[in-house]
Amino acid sequence: MILVDLAILALALLIVWILGGLLLRIGGLVLALGGAGVVALSGNANGLLVFAIGGALWLAGHWLFALRHGEYKSPLADLLFYRCASAWLDPIRDGRTI
């Protein structure tokens, strides 16, 4: 039973490692645009929370992509991680300059 649980966990981690960056980037972009649209069209402040969650998911997707490939997919994500994040949070910070 424990062996089956470990195999399922390993499979889930493999799927997240392979597809997680893409799914997080696309899902975060859709949520951020939807939240911005709600704020723009209705003025409802709840859209700001959706926008923030979408932005965080988008950045998490870029972080996972950079962890796998050694570079960011977006110059904006590269700039945000390099300028605003701590050095331990940036997976590719190795003395590069922007």
N, C-alpha and C positions, 0 to 999 in steps of 0.2 A: 504494500500500500504506500509506504513512504517513497519507494522507488518510482512509482507512477506519479506521485505528487512532484517529485524532483524533476522528472522528465517533462511534465506539463509546465513547470516553472521555467525550465531551460528553454523550452519551445517558445513560451511567451516572451522571454527576454531576447531571444533571437529575432523574433518578429518585430519587437520594439526597436532593436538595434538596426535592423534593415529598413523598416518602413517608418519608424517613429519621426525622424526629421522631416520627411515629406508631409506626413499626415499632420504634424504639429504646425508646420509652416502654413499649409493650406487652410486648415481649420482655424488657426489664429487669425489669418487674413480675412476669412469669411466672417468670423465673429466681430473683428474690429470694424470692418466695413458696415456690418449690420448695426452695431452699436452706434457708430457715427451717423448712420442713416436715421436711426430712431431719434437721436438727439436733434438732428437737423430738421426732420419732418414734423415731429410732434413736440419737441421741447421737453420730453420726459427725461429727467435726470438719471433714471435707471439705466439708460443707454450708456452712460459713462462707465458704469461698472462692467457692462458687457464689453465695451471698447477696451478697458484696461485688462480684462481677462484675455481678450483676443490678442492684444499686444504682447502680453506675457507668454502666451502659447507660441506666438510667432517667434519671439526671441528664444524660447526654449528649443524650438525646432532648429533654429540657426546654430545654437550652441551644440546640439547633438550632431548636426552636420559637420561643424568644425572639429568636433572631437573625433569623428570618423575619418574625415578627409584632410584635416590640417589647414583648412582655409574656410572662410565664410562664403556663403552663397550670395550675400548681399553686402554692398559697401556700407549701407546704413547700419546693419547689424555689426559689421566690423568696427565702425566708428563708435557705436554705443558701447560695445564691450571693451574697446581699447581706452576710451576716454572716461567712461562713467563707472565701469565695474572694477572691482578689486583684481589684483594680479592673480590671485588664486582661483578666481572665477573664470578667467579667460583661458581656454584650453590651448591657444596657440601663441600666447605672449612669450616671446623669446628674444626680446631686444629689438623688435621691429619698430619702425617709426612711421607715422602717417603724416 
